[in-house]
């Protein structure tokens, strides 16, 4: 709760500072990042608000049930807060803090940024160290969705052998589907793809983020068939250019 309040205070303070400086003319030199993604993916990013807004943002936060997920978009430090436990990545190591041992069910190192990646689609597909490859269209109920496979160069992240395939609407360029593999435990590449449908979105500070996502069952040919379980919903989204101190992402001292 304290960290959630701190996040709110930081965002409000940043907004107030921006308001007070609005009339001041300041010459600022900005470092321009050279983008190397395919043109079609550039159109997907533009449909979702544009890569420039994403590059300027510092903090992304959203709720998943009782979990409050907060990430520093530059360092990728992350905190997940709940009433009974918290976990995160402080830039060096993954940590877990529980009111009672065993409350959190799962692997903190696997979970801490799992939903950040799902929520921050498609923009995380513009990270450094990515290899892009055009793939065959996904067909669902007679509709074809073009796609790009995303793989990673060696030593990128904790699971560089993970693969993603983003599929988008051929007319609007809005992201529609995500296929992904999981290699965290095995540390070996595989072709066992899981499929998520993205079909409800909302605008957050100029960018378009998912309001809910739905896992789908797949047939033997790898095509989605029907929902595998109820949709996962996201609430209280926040995107800001404000910064948060390093202590926010550190393990709480009891």
Short mmCIF file of the C-alpha atoms (twelve columns), coordinates in Angstrom:
data_MODEL
# 
_entry.id   MODEL 
# 
loop_
_atom_site.group_PDB 
_atom_site.id 
_atom_site.type_symbol 
_atom_site.label_atom_id 
_atom_site.label_alt_id 
_atom_site.label_comp_id 
_atom_site.label_asym_id 
_atom_site.label_seq_id 
_atom_site.Cartn_x 
_atom_site.Cartn_y 
_atom_site.Cartn_z 
_atom_site.pdbx_PDB_model_num 
ATOM 1   C CA . UNK A 1   0.000   0.000   0.000   1 
ATOM 2   C CA . UNK A 2   2.826   2.431   0.894   1 
ATOM 3   C CA . UNK A 3   4.489   1.835   -2.470  1 
ATOM 4   C CA . UNK A 4   1.196   2.379   -4.290  1 
ATOM 5   C CA . UNK A 5   0.739   5.707   -2.490  1 
ATOM 6   C CA . UNK A 6   4.334   6.661   -3.287  1 
ATOM 7   C CA . UNK A 7   3.722   5.975   -6.975  1 
ATOM 8   C CA . UNK A 8   0.653   8.237   -6.941  1 
ATOM 9   C CA . UNK A 9   2.581   11.035  -5.186  1 
ATOM 10  C CA . UNK A 10  5.417   10.819  -7.704  1 
ATOM 11  C CA . UNK A 11  3.045   11.067  -10.671 1 
ATOM 12  C CA . UNK A 12  1.138   14.014  -9.163  1 
ATOM 13  C CA . UNK A 13  4.386   15.816  -8.345  1 
ATOM 14  C CA . UNK A 14  5.678   15.323  -11.881 1 
ATOM 15  C CA . UNK A 15  2.428   16.672  -13.339 1 
ATOM 16  C CA . UNK A 16  2.573   19.761  -11.116 1 
ATOM 17  C CA . UNK A 17  6.172   20.463  -12.097 1 
ATOM 18  C CA . UNK A 18  5.228   20.234  -15.760 1 
ATOM 19  C CA . UNK A 19  2.376   22.705  -15.223 1 
ATOM 20  C CA . UNK A 20  4.597   25.245  -13.442 1 
ATOM 21  C CA . UNK A 21  7.248   25.095  -16.170 1 
ATOM 22  C CA . UNK A 22  4.877   25.263  -19.109 1 
ATOM 23  C CA . UNK A 23  5.665   28.910  -19.883 1 
ATOM 24  C CA . UNK A 24  9.438   28.544  -19.573 1 
ATOM 25  C CA . UNK A 25  11.366  28.101  -22.829 1 
ATOM 26  C CA . UNK A 26  14.202  25.620  -22.446 1 
ATOM 27  C CA . UNK A 27  16.541  24.323  -25.153 1 
ATOM 28  C CA . UNK A 28  16.849  20.575  -24.751 1 
ATOM 29  C CA . UNK A 29  18.972  18.175  -26.780 1 
ATOM 30  C CA . UNK A 30  17.372  14.748  -27.077 1 
ATOM 31  C CA . UNK A 31  19.093  11.541  -28.118 1 
ATOM 32  C CA . UNK A 32  17.151  10.084  -31.041 1 
ATOM 33  C CA . UNK A 33  16.990  6.284   -31.128 1 
ATOM 34  C CA . UNK A 34  17.403  4.640   -34.516 1 
ATOM 35  C CA . UNK A 35  14.501  2.224   -35.029 1 
ATOM 36  C CA . UNK A 36  15.180  -1.027  -36.894 1 
ATOM 37  C CA . UNK A 37  11.846  -2.890  -36.854 1 
ATOM 38  C CA . UNK A 38  9.956   -3.821  -40.064 1 
ATOM 39  C CA . UNK A 39  7.722   -1.192  -41.648 1 
ATOM 40  C CA . UNK A 40  4.573   -3.244  -41.004 1 
ATOM 41  C CA . UNK A 41  5.340   -3.439  -37.281 1 
ATOM 42  C CA . UNK A 42  5.964   0.297   -37.338 1 
ATOM 43  C CA . UNK A 43  2.384   0.681   -38.531 1 
ATOM 44  C CA . UNK A 44  1.219   -1.569  -35.676 1 
ATOM 45  C CA . UNK A 45  3.070   0.616   -33.159 1 
ATOM 46  C CA . UNK A 46  1.569   3.728   -34.764 1 
ATOM 47  C CA . UNK A 47  -1.940  2.257   -34.546 1 
ATOM 48  C CA . UNK A 48  -1.351  1.792   -30.813 1 
ATOM 49  C CA . UNK A 49  -0.249  5.403   -30.282 1 
ATOM 50  C CA . UNK A 50  3.265   5.510   -31.672 1 
ATOM 51  C CA . UNK A 51  6.699   4.360   -30.589 1 
ATOM 52  C CA . UNK A 52  7.789   7.925   -29.726 1 
ATOM 53  C CA . UNK A 53  5.352   8.199   -26.811 1 
ATOM 54  C CA . UNK A 54  6.496   4.779   -25.586 1 
ATOM 55  C CA . UNK A 55  10.151  5.829   -25.731 1 
ATOM 56  C CA . UNK A 56  9.464   8.954   -23.655 1 
ATOM 57  C CA . UNK A 57  7.511   7.139   -20.937 1 
ATOM 58  C CA . UNK A 58  9.258   6.188   -17.685 1 
ATOM 59  C CA . UNK A 59  6.681   4.314   -15.610 1 
ATOM 60  C CA . UNK A 60  3.936   1.845   -16.499 1 
ATOM 61  C CA . UNK A 61  1.493   0.553   -13.893 1 
ATOM 62  C CA . UNK A 62  -1.667  -1.562  -14.017 1 
ATOM 63  C CA . UNK A 63  -3.755  -3.824  -11.799 1 
ATOM 64  C CA . UNK A 64  -4.466  -7.498  -12.350 1 
ATOM 65  C CA . UNK A 65  -6.979  -8.500  -9.716  1 
ATOM 66  C CA . UNK A 66  -5.422  -7.565  -6.347  1 
ATOM 67  C CA . UNK A 67  -1.959  -7.282  -7.884  1 
ATOM 68  C CA . UNK A 68  -0.535  -3.821  -8.603  1 
ATOM 69  C CA . UNK A 69  2.182   -4.147  -11.262 1 
ATOM 70  C CA . UNK A 70  4.632   -1.241  -11.597 1 
ATOM 71  C CA . UNK A 71  7.597   -1.185  -13.994 1 
ATOM 72  C CA . UNK A 72  10.392  1.238   -14.784 1 
ATOM 73  C CA . UNK A 73  10.396  1.141   -18.573 1 
ATOM 74  C CA . UNK A 74  14.076  2.103   -18.857 1 
ATOM 75  C CA . UNK A 75  15.684  -0.246  -16.328 1 
ATOM 76  C CA . UNK A 76  12.823  -2.789  -16.317 1 
ATOM 77  C CA . UNK A 77  12.895  -2.836  -12.532 1 
ATOM 78  C CA . UNK A 78  9.516   -4.163  -11.442 1 
ATOM 79  C CA . UNK A 79  7.342   -4.457  -8.350  1 
ATOM 80  C CA . UNK A 80  4.118   -6.405  -7.831  1 
ATOM 81  C CA . UNK A 81  2.250   -5.417  -4.668  1 
ATOM 82  C CA . UNK A 82  -0.698  -7.225  -3.091  1 
ATOM 83  C CA . UNK A 83  -2.237  -7.112  0.414   1 
ATOM 84  C CA . UNK A 84  -0.466  -10.365 1.403   1 
ATOM 85  C CA . UNK A 85  2.785   -10.437 -0.570  1 
ATOM 86  C CA . UNK A 86  5.019   -8.429  -2.855  1 
ATOM 87  C CA . UNK A 87  7.760   -9.380  -5.274  1 
ATOM 88  C CA . UNK A 88  9.960   -7.645  -7.748  1 
ATOM 89  C CA . UNK A 89  13.238  -7.090  -9.529  1 
ATOM 90  C CA . UNK A 90  15.527  -4.386  -8.145  1 
ATOM 91  C CA . UNK A 91  17.879  -4.316  -11.110 1 
ATOM 92  C CA . UNK A 92  20.166  -7.001  -9.692  1 
ATOM 93  C CA . UNK A 93  18.041  -9.766  -8.247  1 
ATOM 94  C CA . UNK A 94  14.461  -10.983 -7.948  1 
ATOM 95  C CA . UNK A 95  12.974  -10.842 -4.431  1 
ATOM 96  C CA . UNK A 96  9.839   -12.049 -2.627  1 
ATOM 97  C CA . UNK A 97  8.282   -10.700 0.576   1 
ATOM 98  C CA . UNK A 98  5.326   -12.537 2.161   1 
ATOM 99  C CA . UNK A 99  3.182   -11.864 5.228   1 
ATOM 100 C CA . UNK A 100 3.213   -15.623 5.751   1 
ATOM 101 C CA . UNK A 101 5.646   -18.020 4.082   1 
ATOM 102 C CA . UNK A 102 4.081   -19.919 1.201   1 
ATOM 103 C CA . UNK A 103 1.303   -17.413 0.386   1 
ATOM 104 C CA . UNK A 104 2.701   -16.733 -3.078  1 
ATOM 105 C CA . UNK A 105 2.212   -19.746 -5.321  1 
ATOM 106 C CA . UNK A 106 4.705   -19.716 -8.147  1 
ATOM 107 C CA . UNK A 107 8.241   -18.843 -9.152  1 
ATOM 108 C CA . UNK A 108 9.046   -15.152 -8.518  1 
ATOM 109 C CA . UNK A 109 11.838  -15.129 -11.119 1 
ATOM 110 C CA . UNK A 110 9.387   -16.352 -13.784 1 
ATOM 111 C CA . UNK A 111 6.377   -14.319 -12.682 1 
ATOM 112 C CA . UNK A 112 7.712   -10.851 -11.849 1 
ATOM 113 C CA . UNK A 113 7.635   -9.552  -15.448 1 
ATOM 114 C CA . UNK A 114 5.316   -12.108 -17.076 1 
ATOM 115 C CA . UNK A 115 2.226   -9.932  -17.202 1 
ATOM 116 C CA . UNK A 116 4.260   -6.800  -17.889 1 
ATOM 117 C CA . UNK A 117 5.209   -8.358  -21.231 1 
ATOM 118 C CA . UNK A 118 1.642   -9.396  -22.000 1 
ATOM 119 C CA . UNK A 119 0.289   -5.969  -21.014 1 
ATOM 120 C CA . UNK A 120 2.976   -3.881  -22.748 1 
ATOM 121 C CA . UNK A 121 2.378   -5.529  -26.122 1 
ATOM 122 C CA . UNK A 122 3.092   -4.585  -28.825 1 
ATOM 123 C CA . UNK A 123 5.674   -2.034  -27.646 1 
ATOM 124 C CA . UNK A 124 8.027   -4.496  -25.919 1 
ATOM 125 C CA . UNK A 125 8.555   -5.984  -29.368 1 
ATOM 126 C CA . UNK A 126 10.647  -2.900  -30.160 1 
ATOM 127 C CA . UNK A 127 13.247  -3.708  -27.465 1 
ATOM 128 C CA . UNK A 128 16.931  -4.012  -28.324 1 
ATOM 129 C CA . UNK A 129 18.382  -7.366  -29.366 1 
ATOM 130 C CA . UNK A 130 15.346  -8.554  -31.327 1 
ATOM 131 C CA . UNK A 131 15.336  -10.497 -34.597 1 
ATOM 132 C CA . UNK A 132 12.241  -10.116 -36.822 1 
ATOM 133 C CA . UNK A 133 10.955  -12.712 -39.289 1 
ATOM 134 C CA . UNK A 134 7.814   -12.600 -41.446 1 
ATOM 135 C CA . UNK A 135 5.620   -15.672 -40.937 1 
ATOM 136 C CA . UNK A 136 2.540   -17.177 -42.574 1 
ATOM 137 C CA . UNK A 137 -0.811  -15.572 -41.825 1 
ATOM 138 C CA . UNK A 138 -2.895  -16.804 -38.917 1 
ATOM 139 C CA . UNK A 139 -6.393  -17.832 -40.016 1 
ATOM 140 C CA . UNK A 140 -9.295  -17.617 -37.581 1 
ATOM 141 C CA . UNK A 141 -12.923 -17.944 -38.688 1 
ATOM 142 C CA . UNK A 142 -11.964 -17.211 -42.270 1 
ATOM 143 C CA . UNK A 143 -10.020 -14.026 -41.443 1 
ATOM 144 C CA . UNK A 144 -6.302  -13.832 -42.198 1 
ATOM 145 C CA . UNK A 145 -3.972  -12.033 -39.793 1 
ATOM 146 C CA . UNK A 146 -0.424  -11.228 -41.004 1 
ATOM 147 C CA . UNK A 147 2.325   -11.844 -38.484 1 
ATOM 148 C CA . UNK A 148 5.948   -11.413 -37.460 1 
ATOM 149 C CA . UNK A 149 8.015   -13.789 -35.378 1 
ATOM 150 C CA . UNK A 150 10.178  -12.209 -32.713 1 
ATOM 151 C CA . UNK A 151 13.260  -13.997 -31.417 1 
ATOM 152 C CA . UNK A 152 16.198  -12.708 -29.397 1 
ATOM 153 C CA . UNK A 153 19.932  -12.517 -29.808 1 
ATOM 154 C CA . UNK A 154 22.074  -14.484 -27.368 1 
ATOM 155 C CA . UNK A 155 22.210  -13.346 -23.722 1 
ATOM 156 C CA . UNK A 156 19.171  -11.060 -24.046 1 
ATOM 157 C CA . UNK A 157 17.017  -11.333 -20.898 1 
ATOM 158 C CA . UNK A 158 16.507  -14.389 -18.689 1 
ATOM 159 C CA . UNK A 159 14.894  -16.457 -21.461 1 
ATOM 160 C CA . UNK A 160 16.566  -15.522 -24.768 1 
ATOM 161 C CA . UNK A 161 15.173  -18.665 -26.439 1 
ATOM 162 C CA . UNK A 162 11.567  -17.484 -25.996 1 
ATOM 163 C CA . UNK A 163 9.758   -16.733 -29.246 1 
ATOM 164 C CA . UNK A 164 6.770   -14.483 -29.874 1 
ATOM 165 C CA . UNK A 165 4.579   -14.086 -32.929 1 
ATOM 166 C CA . UNK A 166 2.453   -10.965 -33.169 1 
ATOM 167 C CA . UNK A 167 -0.520  -11.062 -35.534 1 
ATOM 168 C CA . UNK A 168 -2.348  -7.919  -36.605 1 
ATOM 169 C CA . UNK A 169 -5.384  -6.762  -38.559 1 
ATOM 170 C CA . UNK A 170 -4.338  -6.409  -42.194 1 
ATOM 171 C CA . UNK A 171 -6.478  -3.295  -42.701 1 
ATOM 172 C CA . UNK A 172 -6.195  -1.384  -39.412 1 
ATOM 173 C CA . UNK A 173 -2.807  -2.746  -38.207 1 
ATOM 174 C CA . UNK A 174 -4.188  -3.215  -34.705 1 
ATOM 175 C CA . UNK A 175 -2.653  -6.145  -32.837 1 
ATOM 176 C CA . UNK A 176 -5.084  -9.065  -32.592 1 
ATOM 177 C CA . UNK A 177 -3.194  -12.192 -31.475 1 
ATOM 178 C CA . UNK A 178 0.000   -13.210 -29.685 1 
ATOM 179 C CA . UNK A 179 1.618   -16.640 -29.924 1 
ATOM 180 C CA . UNK A 180 4.490   -17.366 -27.547 1 
ATOM 181 C CA . UNK A 181 6.732   -20.134 -26.255 1 
ATOM 182 C CA . UNK A 182 8.025   -20.666 -22.714 1 
ATOM 183 C CA . UNK A 183 11.644  -21.735 -22.134 1 
ATOM 184 C CA . UNK A 184 12.265  -20.414 -18.605 1 
ATOM 185 C CA . UNK A 185 12.515  -23.848 -16.965 1 
ATOM 186 C CA . UNK A 186 14.029  -25.919 -19.761 1 
ATOM 187 C CA . UNK A 187 16.392  -23.211 -21.086 1 
ATOM 188 C CA . UNK A 188 15.931  -24.864 -24.475 1 
ATOM 189 C CA . UNK A 189 14.074  -23.595 -27.567 1 
ATOM 190 C CA . UNK A 190 10.793  -25.296 -28.486 1 
ATOM 191 C CA . UNK A 191 7.842   -24.934 -30.846 1 
ATOM 192 C CA . UNK A 192 5.104   -25.370 -28.225 1 
ATOM 193 C CA . UNK A 193 3.234   -22.129 -28.814 1 
ATOM 194 C CA . UNK A 194 0.476   -20.749 -26.595 1 
ATOM 195 C CA . UNK A 195 -2.087  -18.349 -28.044 1 
ATOM 196 C CA . UNK A 196 -3.609  -15.162 -26.615 1 
ATOM 197 C CA . UNK A 197 -6.307  -13.052 -28.218 1 
ATOM 198 C CA . UNK A 198 -6.208  -9.271  -27.797 1 
ATOM 199 C CA . UNK A 199 -9.603  -7.843  -28.671 1 
ATOM 200 C CA . UNK A 200 -10.396 -5.232  -26.008 1 
ATOM 201 C CA . UNK A 201 -8.263  -2.118  -25.731 1 
ATOM 202 C CA . UNK A 202 -8.224  1.276   -24.019 1 
ATOM 203 C CA . UNK A 203 -6.253  4.496   -24.456 1 
ATOM 204 C CA . UNK A 204 -3.830  5.371   -21.647 1 
ATOM 205 C CA . UNK A 205 -1.973  8.697   -21.952 1 
ATOM 206 C CA . UNK A 206 -1.966  8.447   -25.729 1 
ATOM 207 C CA . UNK A 207 -1.066  4.767   -26.048 1 
ATOM 208 C CA . UNK A 208 -3.403  1.823   -26.584 1 
ATOM 209 C CA . UNK A 209 -3.088  -0.985  -24.028 1 
ATOM 210 C CA . UNK A 210 -5.126  -4.179  -23.548 1 
ATOM 211 C CA . UNK A 211 -8.154  -4.032  -21.289 1 
ATOM 212 C CA . UNK A 212 -8.342  -7.808  -21.267 1 
ATOM 213 C CA . UNK A 213 -6.664  -10.790 -22.910 1 
ATOM 214 C CA . UNK A 214 -7.959  -14.322 -23.506 1 
ATOM 215 C CA . UNK A 215 -5.993  -17.554 -23.807 1 
ATOM 216 C CA . UNK A 216 -7.251  -19.820 -26.597 1 
ATOM 217 C CA . UNK A 217 -7.139  -23.553 -27.166 1 
ATOM 218 C CA . UNK A 218 -5.310  -24.643 -30.314 1 
ATOM 219 C CA . UNK A 219 -5.915  -27.485 -32.754 1 
ATOM 220 C CA . UNK A 220 -3.281  -29.913 -34.036 1 
ATOM 221 C CA . UNK A 221 -2.290  -27.497 -36.800 1 
ATOM 222 C CA . UNK A 222 -1.614  -24.724 -34.290 1 
ATOM 223 C CA . UNK A 223 -4.678  -22.606 -35.036 1 
ATOM 224 C CA . UNK A 224 -6.849  -21.115 -32.247 1 
ATOM 225 C CA . UNK A 225 -10.243 -22.711 -31.709 1 
ATOM 226 C CA . UNK A 226 -12.057 -21.464 -28.586 1 
ATOM 227 C CA . UNK A 227 -11.294 -19.691 -25.297 1 
ATOM 228 C CA . UNK A 228 -9.321  -21.852 -22.899 1 
ATOM 229 C CA . UNK A 229 -10.406 -19.932 -19.795 1 
ATOM 230 C CA . UNK A 230 -12.139 -16.654 -18.822 1 
ATOM 231 C CA . UNK A 231 -10.457 -13.433 -19.929 1 
ATOM 232 C CA . UNK A 232 -7.738  -11.886 -17.767 1 
ATOM 233 C CA . UNK A 233 -8.740  -8.287  -17.060 1 
ATOM 234 C CA . UNK A 234 -6.541  -5.253  -16.393 1 
ATOM 235 C CA . UNK A 235 -7.660  -2.152  -14.499 1 
ATOM 236 C CA . UNK A 236 -6.341  1.215   -13.241 1 
ATOM 237 C CA . UNK A 237 -3.699  1.686   -15.957 1 
ATOM 238 C CA . UNK A 238 -1.130  4.462   -15.651 1 
ATOM 239 C CA . UNK A 239 1.638   5.651   -17.986 1 
ATOM 240 C CA . UNK A 240 3.909   8.493   -16.915 1 
ATOM 241 C CA . UNK A 241 7.107   10.349  -17.730 1 
ATOM 242 C CA . UNK A 242 7.703   10.784  -14.002 1 
ATOM 243 C CA . UNK A 243 10.515  8.891   -12.287 1 
ATOM 244 C CA . UNK A 244 10.468  6.748   -9.138  1 
ATOM 245 C CA . UNK A 245 13.350  6.381   -6.680  1 
ATOM 246 C CA . UNK A 246 15.332  3.140   -6.597  1 
ATOM 247 C CA . UNK A 247 14.025  2.263   -3.121  1 
ATOM 248 C CA . UNK A 248 10.542  1.737   -4.570  1 
ATOM 249 C CA . UNK A 249 11.781  -1.402  -6.314  1 
ATOM 250 C CA . UNK A 250 13.743  -2.800  -3.391  1 
ATOM 251 C CA . UNK A 251 12.590  -5.568  -1.079  1 
ATOM 252 C CA . UNK A 252 10.755  -4.057  1.936   1 
ATOM 253 C CA . UNK A 253 12.509  -4.264  5.285   1 
ATOM 254 C CA . UNK A 254 10.285  -5.844  7.916   1 
# 
